[in-house]
Amino acid sequence: MGFFRKLFGLKPKNEKYQMGLHKSKTSFDNLKKLLDESDKIDEDLFDAIEDLLISADIGVDTVLYFTNALREEVKNQKFTDPKDLSELIVDKLFEVYLKGDLLDTTLRFDENKTNVYLFVGVNGVGKTTTIGKLARMYKDQGKKVLVIAGDTFRAGAIEQLQEWARRANVDFYAKDAGVDPSSVIHDGLIEAKNKKYDLVLVDTAGRLQNKTNLMNELAKMRRVIEKHFPDSPQETLLVIDATTGQNGMNQAHIFNETTQLTGIVLTKLDGTAKGGIVLAIRHLYNLPIKMVGLGEKIDDLVPFDIEQYIYNLFKGFF
């Protein structure tokens, strides 16, 4: 049980995480109350723990996996007092996320190259906002950034992305609405190559047709990108709205089957009491959360930090 003692010994502080997770923290405060008010460890307690974690949107499969591991550890350690489970629960949830690996959740960025990030996800999850915020982050690091409007179908998508590019003070490339997205990406990447951009952020349409159409469309875009920059895209990021809960999990399932995802951007984490989706995505799809949205400001998209995440969910435990 080393993680708990390290985490709560260091007491890491991050104001954005503290504010952004205050709604999700409610579910875990209820877990503390449950342990404090229970007088023995039995199946009723495990059932109640399962219900609370499912309500936090950790997901049924992940919760059952977790509680089975918890039961086994309780048996091995011969725990009898429910209050002694607090430390164990924190450690086991951390293990669920790590899955034995030390995850690198940083975005891949190759110096002295043109990097391409491809963004996928259904309409309304915050792709446009994410691209704008990420563009600003790299702009502030001194990078030359180009945004390409590959979502040519949704009404207003091009104009919205152009406004975010303006706010981020980066360059923008688009064609008329309805034009084939791959042709827009093709011409935009020619410009990126000629003008030696450090980073190109590519938006895509958020239509969830059948899997075959989705796969073909995304595969075509990847071929276009690889033609211009053979080592790209450096990142293919699925944007998920944390407030959609299990619907977001369904999106992860479909996109993970149809394209080569490198990670997740989880938006609107500050707006949900069900922040457990972080653990479910990692457990079921083996995908790292790379960035999280913890507010509406342009600098409120931050790198995901599992220690900050668990610390701010459980800091009221002890």
C-alpha positions as CSV (number, residue, x, y, z in Angstrom):
1,M,0.0,0.0,0.0
2,G,2.8,2.4,-0.9
3,F,0.9,4.8,-3.2
4,F,-1.5,6.1,-0.5
5,R,1.3,6.9,2.0
6,K,3.3,8.6,-0.7
7,L,0.4,10.6,-2.0
8,F,-1.0,11.8,1.3
9,G,2.5,12.3,2.7
10,L,3.4,14.7,-0.1
11,K,-0.1,16.3,-0.3
12,P,0.3,17.7,-3.8
13,K,-1.7,20.8,-4.5
14,N,-3.1,22.0,-7.8
15,E,-5.9,24.6,-7.6
16,K,-7.3,23.7,-11.0
17,Y,-7.7,20.0,-10.0
18,Q,-9.2,21.0,-6.6
19,M,-11.8,23.2,-8.2
20,G,-12.4,21.0,-11.3
21,L,-13.1,17.9,-9.3
22,H,-15.3,19.3,-6.6
23,K,-18.5,17.8,-8.0
24,S,-16.9,14.3,-8.5
25,K,-15.6,14.5,-5.0
26,T,-19.1,14.2,-3.6
27,S,-19.4,10.5,-4.6
28,F,-16.2,9.7,-2.8
29,D,-17.2,11.7,0.3
30,N,-20.2,9.4,0.5
31,L,-17.8,6.4,0.4
32,K,-16.0,7.8,3.4
33,K,-19.3,8.2,5.2
34,L,-20.2,4.6,4.4
35,L,-17.0,3.3,5.8
36,D,-17.3,5.5,8.9
37,E,-20.8,4.3,9.6
38,S,-20.3,0.6,9.0
39,D,-19.4,-1.7,11.8
40,K,-18.2,-4.7,9.9
41,I,-16.8,-5.9,6.6
42,D,-19.3,-8.1,4.9
43,E,-21.0,-8.6,1.5
44,D,-23.5,-5.8,2.3
45,L,-20.6,-3.4,2.6
46,F,-19.0,-4.6,-0.6
47,D,-22.4,-4.2,-2.4
48,A,-22.7,-0.7,-1.0
49,I,-19.2,0.2,-2.2
50,E,-20.0,-1.2,-5.6
51,D,-23.2,1.0,-5.8
52,L,-21.3,4.1,-4.9
53,L,-18.5,3.6,-7.4
54,I,-20.9,2.8,-10.2
55,S,-22.8,6.0,-9.4
56,A,-19.4,7.8,-9.9
57,D,-19.4,6.4,-13.4
58,I,-16.4,4.1,-13.0
59,G,-18.4,1.5,-14.9
60,V,-19.9,-1.8,-13.9
61,D,-17.1,-4.0,-15.4
62,T,-14.4,-1.9,-13.8
63,V,-16.1,-1.7,-10.4
64,L,-16.6,-5.5,-10.3
65,Y,-13.0,-6.0,-11.2
66,F,-12.0,-3.5,-8.5
67,T,-14.2,-4.9,-5.7
68,N,-13.1,-8.5,-6.4
69,A,-9.5,-7.4,-6.0
70,L,-10.5,-5.5,-2.8
71,R,-12.2,-8.7,-1.4
72,E,-9.1,-10.7,-2.1
73,E,-6.9,-8.2,-0.4
74,V,-9.2,-7.9,2.7
75,K,-9.0,-11.7,3.0
76,N,-5.3,-11.8,2.7
77,Q,-4.7,-8.9,5.1
78,K,-7.4,-10.2,7.5
79,F,-9.0,-6.7,7.8
80,T,-12.1,-6.5,10.1
81,D,-12.6,-2.8,10.6
82,P,-14.2,-0.9,7.6
83,K,-12.3,2.2,8.5
84,D,-9.1,0.3,7.6
85,L,-10.3,0.0,4.0
86,S,-9.7,3.7,3.1
87,E,-6.0,3.3,2.5
88,L,-6.6,0.0,0.6
89,I,-9.3,1.5,-1.7
90,V,-7.0,4.4,-2.7
91,D,-4.2,2.0,-3.5
92,K,-6.4,-0.4,-5.5
93,L,-7.9,2.4,-7.6
94,F,-4.5,3.7,-8.4
95,E,-3.5,0.2,-9.5
96,V,-6.6,-0.1,-11.7
97,Y,-5.4,3.0,-13.6
98,L,-1.7,2.1,-13.8
99,K,-2.4,-1.6,-14.7
100,G,1.2,-2.3,-13.9
101,D,2.6,0.4,-16.2
102,L,4.2,3.7,-15.6
103,L,2.1,5.6,-18.1
104,D,3.5,8.5,-20.1
105,T,0.6,10.8,-20.4
106,T,2.5,13.7,-22.1
107,L,1.6,14.6,-25.7
108,R,4.2,13.4,-28.1
109,F,6.0,16.4,-29.7
110,D,9.0,15.8,-32.0
111,E,11.3,18.8,-32.0
112,N,12.5,20.1,-35.4
113,K,9.6,18.4,-37.2
114,T,6.1,19.4,-38.2
115,N,3.9,17.5,-35.7
116,V,0.3,16.7,-36.6
117,Y,-2.5,16.0,-34.0
118,L,-5.7,14.5,-35.3
119,F,-8.8,15.1,-33.2
120,V,-11.8,12.7,-33.4
121,G,-15.1,12.5,-31.5
122,V,-18.8,13.1,-31.9
123,N,-20.4,16.5,-32.2
124,G,-20.8,18.5,-29.0
125,V,-18.1,17.0,-26.9
126,G,-15.8,20.0,-27.1
127,K,-13.4,19.2,-30.0
128,T,-13.4,22.8,-31.3
129,T,-12.8,24.2,-27.8
130,T,-10.1,21.6,-27.1
131,I,-8.2,22.5,-30.3
132,G,-8.4,26.2,-29.5
133,K,-7.1,25.7,-26.0
134,L,-4.3,23.3,-27.1
135,A,-3.3,25.8,-29.8
136,R,-3.0,28.5,-27.2
137,M,-0.9,26.3,-25.0
138,Y,1.6,25.6,-27.7
139,K,1.6,29.1,-28.9
140,D,2.5,30.2,-25.4
141,Q,5.5,27.8,-25.6
142,G,6.7,29.7,-28.7
143,K,5.5,27.1,-31.3
144,K,4.3,28.0,-34.8
145,V,0.8,26.5,-34.9
146,L,-1.7,25.9,-37.7
147,V,-5.3,24.8,-37.2
148,I,-7.0,22.9,-40.1
149,A,-10.9,22.9,-40.3
150,G,-11.5,19.2,-41.4
151,D,-15.1,19.3,-40.1
152,T,-16.7,20.6,-43.3
153,F,-20.2,19.2,-42.7
154,R,-21.6,20.6,-39.4
155,A,-23.2,24.0,-39.8
156,G,-21.0,26.7,-38.2
157,A,-18.1,24.3,-37.5
158,I,-15.6,26.2,-39.6
159,E,-16.6,29.6,-38.2
160,Q,-16.4,28.4,-34.6
161,L,-12.9,26.9,-35.1
162,Q,-11.7,30.0,-36.9
163,E,-12.9,32.1,-33.9
164,W,-10.9,29.8,-31.5
165,A,-7.8,30.1,-33.7
166,R,-8.2,33.9,-33.5
167,R,-8.5,33.7,-29.7
168,A,-5.4,31.5,-29.5
169,N,-3.6,33.9,-32.0
170,V,-2.6,31.0,-34.3
171,D,-3.0,30.5,-38.1
172,F,-6.1,28.9,-39.6
173,Y,-6.8,26.9,-42.8
174,A,-10.2,26.1,-44.3
175,K,-12.2,25.7,-47.4
176,D,-15.9,26.0,-48.1
177,A,-18.5,24.0,-46.2
178,G,-19.2,20.6,-47.7
179,V,-15.8,20.1,-49.3
180,D,-14.3,16.7,-48.9
181,P,-12.4,16.8,-45.6
182,S,-9.4,14.9,-46.8
183,S,-8.8,17.4,-49.6
184,V,-8.9,20.2,-47.0
185,I,-6.3,18.4,-44.9
186,H,-4.2,17.7,-48.0
187,D,-4.0,21.3,-49.0
188,G,-3.6,22.5,-45.4
189,L,-0.6,20.2,-44.9
190,I,1.0,21.5,-48.0
191,E,0.9,24.9,-46.5
192,A,2.2,23.6,-43.2
193,K,5.1,22.0,-45.0
194,N,5.9,25.1,-47.0
195,K,5.7,27.4,-44.1
196,K,7.5,25.1,-41.6
197,Y,4.9,24.9,-38.9
198,D,5.8,23.2,-35.6
199,L,2.3,21.9,-35.0
200,V,-0.8,21.2,-37.0
201,L,-4.1,20.6,-35.2
202,V,-6.7,18.9,-37.5
203,D,-10.4,18.9,-36.7
204,T,-12.6,16.1,-38.1
205,A,-16.3,15.6,-38.6
206,G,-18.2,14.3,-35.6
207,R,-20.7,12.1,-37.4
208,L,-21.1,8.6,-36.1
209,Q,-22.3,6.7,-39.1
210,N,-21.8,3.0,-39.3
211,K,-18.4,1.7,-38.3
212,T,-17.4,0.9,-41.9
213,N,-18.0,4.5,-43.1
214,L,-16.3,5.9,-40.1
215,M,-13.3,3.6,-40.5
216,N,-12.9,4.5,-44.2
217,E,-13.2,8.2,-43.6
218,L,-10.6,8.2,-40.8
219,A,-8.3,5.9,-42.7
220,K,-8.4,8.2,-45.7
221,M,-7.4,11.2,-43.5
222,R,-4.5,9.2,-42.0
223,R,-3.2,8.3,-45.5
224,V,-3.2,11.9,-46.5
225,I,-1.3,12.9,-43.3
226,E,1.2,10.1,-43.7
227,K,1.8,11.1,-47.3
228,H,3.0,14.5,-46.3
229,F,4.6,13.6,-42.9
230,P,5.5,9.9,-42.7
231,D,5.9,9.9,-38.9
232,S,2.6,11.5,-38.3
233,P,0.1,11.9,-36.8
234,Q,2.0,12.1,-33.5
235,E,-1.3,12.0,-31.7
236,T,-4.8,10.8,-32.6
237,L,-6.9,12.1,-29.7
238,L,-10.5,11.1,-28.9
239,V,-12.3,14.0,-27.3
240,I,-15.0,12.8,-24.8
241,D,-17.4,15.0,-22.7
242,A,-17.1,13.7,-19.1
243,T,-20.7,14.8,-18.4
244,T,-22.0,12.2,-20.9
245,G,-20.9,9.3,-18.6
246,Q,-21.5,5.9,-20.1
247,N,-22.4,7.3,-23.5
248,G,-18.8,8.6,-23.6
249,M,-17.7,5.0,-22.9
250,N,-19.6,3.9,-26.0
251,Q,-17.9,6.5,-28.1
252,A,-14.5,5.3,-26.8
253,H,-15.5,1.8,-27.8
254,I,-16.4,2.7,-31.4
255,F,-13.5,5.0,-32.1
256,N,-11.0,2.6,-30.5
257,E,-12.2,-0.1,-32.9
258,T,-12.0,2.2,-36.0
259,T,-8.8,4.2,-35.6
260,Q,-5.4,4.1,-34.0
261,L,-6.1,6.2,-30.9
262,T,-3.1,7.4,-28.8
263,G,-5.1,8.9,-26.0
264,I,-8.1,10.7,-24.6
265,V,-8.9,14.3,-24.0
266,L,-11.7,14.4,-21.3
267,T,-13.6,17.7,-21.4
268,K,-16.0,19.3,-18.9
269,L,-14.6,17.2,-16.0
270,D,-15.4,20.2,-13.8
271,G,-19.1,19.9,-14.7
272,T,-19.8,16.3,-13.6
273,A,-20.2,14.4,-10.4
274,K,-19.2,11.3,-12.3
275,G,-15.4,11.7,-12.8
276,G,-14.8,8.0,-12.3
277,I,-15.0,7.7,-16.1
278,V,-11.3,8.3,-16.1
279,L,-10.7,4.9,-14.5
280,A,-13.2,3.1,-16.7
281,I,-11.7,4.3,-19.9
282,R,-8.2,3.2,-18.8
283,H,-9.3,-0.2,-17.5
284,L,-11.5,-1.2,-20.4
285,Y,-9.7,0.3,-23.4
286,N,-6.1,0.6,-22.2
287,L,-6.0,4.3,-23.3
288,P,-4.3,7.0,-21.3
289,I,-6.1,10.2,-20.4
290,K,-3.7,12.8,-21.8
291,M,-5.5,16.1,-21.1
292,V,-8.5,17.1,-19.1
293,G,-10.8,20.2,-19.2
294,L,-11.2,21.7,-15.8
295,G,-13.0,24.9,-16.6
296,E,-14.1,27.2,-19.5
297,K,-11.1,29.5,-19.6
298,I,-8.6,29.1,-22.5
299,D,-5.9,27.9,-20.0
300,D,-8.2,25.4,-18.3
301,L,-7.1,22.4,-20.4
302,V,-4.3,20.8,-18.4
303,P,-2.2,17.6,-18.7
304,F,-3.8,14.7,-16.8
305,D,-2.1,13.8,-13.6
306,I,-3.3,10.6,-11.9
307,E,-1.8,11.6,-8.5
308,Q,-3.6,15.0,-8.5
309,Y,-6.8,13.3,-9.7
310,I,-6.9,10.7,-6.9
311,Y,-5.6,13.1,-4.2
312,N,-8.3,15.6,-4.9
313,L,-11.0,13.0,-4.9
314,F,-9.9,11.4,-1.6
315,K,-8.2,14.2,0.3
316,G,-11.2,14.4,2.7
317,F,-10.8,10.8,3.7
318,F,-8.1,11.4,6.3
